[in-house]
Amino acid sequence: MASLEMKGPFDFTREKVDLLVEKVPGNFALGKYDPATKKMVVHWVGRADEDLNATLKEFLRKPQYHAFKFSEATDAKAAYEKECRNWHDFGGKVKLDSKQHPAKPEGVDWECPKCGA
């Protein structure tokens, strides 16, 4: 079974994000709690190249997500590569609400570690 290798899940609120998440590069997953298992079902994976706290708070406008997980990254490249792995591992455009393959930061020639895109 695929693993996000992230902390959580936590209730997706501004207060929890401010309490737990630093202003650093990182990755996140958004989802809903399964009523039967109480586990988080992943619907979106993403990243922040600089400020994970601010990026997560932008997604609070999407009220369909009730839970989140996150992890810090050493830099933008590590965050991009982890987002790619998570996107592919959790079903990509077939299963996730984040339908587009993760975009590279502008001006870099990095390749996706899963598909080479």
Residue pairs with C-beta under 8 A, 6 or more apart in sequence:
2 86
2 89
2 90
3 89
4 27
4 29
4 42
4 45
4 69
4 71
4 86
4 90
5 71
5 82
6 27
6 28
6 29
6 69
6 70
6 71
7 20
7 69
7 70
7 71
8 29
8 40
8 67
8 68
8 69
8 70
9 31
9 33
9 39
9 40
9 67
9 68
9 69
10 16
10 20
10 67
10 68
10 69
11 66
11 67
12 30
12 59
12 60
12 65
12 66
12 67
12 68
13 60
14 57
14 60
16 68
17 53
17 56
17 57
17 60
17 68
18 53
20 70
21 52
21 53
21 56
21 70
22 52
22 53
22 72
23 50
23 51
23 52
23 53
23 54
24 50
24 51
24 52
24 72
24 73
25 47
25 48
25 49
25 50
25 52
25 72
25 73
25 74
25 75
25 76
25 78
25 79
26 47
26 48
26 52
26 70
26 71
26 72
26 73
26 79
27 45
27 46
27 47
27 48
27 52
27 70
27 71
27 73
27 79
27 82
27 83
27 86
28 45
28 46
28 47
28 48
28 52
28 55
28 56
28 59
28 68
28 69
28 70
28 71
29 40
29 42
29 44
29 45
29 46
29 68
29 69
29 70
29 86
29 90
30 42
30 43
30 44
30 45
30 46
30 59
30 62
30 65
30 67
30 68
31 40
31 41
31 42
31 43
31 44
31 65
31 66
31 67
31 68
32 40
32 41
32 43
32 64
32 65
32 66
32 67
33 39
33 40
33 41
33 66
33 67
34 40
34 41
40 67
40 69
42 69
42 90
42 96
43 64
43 65
43 96
43 97
44 59
44 62
44 65
44 96
44 97
44 98
45 83
45 86
45 87
45 90
45 96
45 98
46 55
46 59
46 83
46 98
46 102
47 55
47 73
47 79
47 80
47 82
47 83
47 102
48 54
48 55
48 56
48 79
49 76
49 79
49 80
49 105
50 76
52 70
52 72
56 68
56 70
59 65
71 82
73 79
73 82
76 105
77 108
77 110
80 102
80 104
80 105
80 110
81 110
81 112
81 113
83 102
84 101
84 102
84 112
84 113
84 114
84 115
85 113
85 114
87 96
87 98
87 101
87 102
88 112
88 114
88 115
90 96
92 101
93 99
93 100
93 101
101 112
101 115
101 117
102 112
104 110
111 117
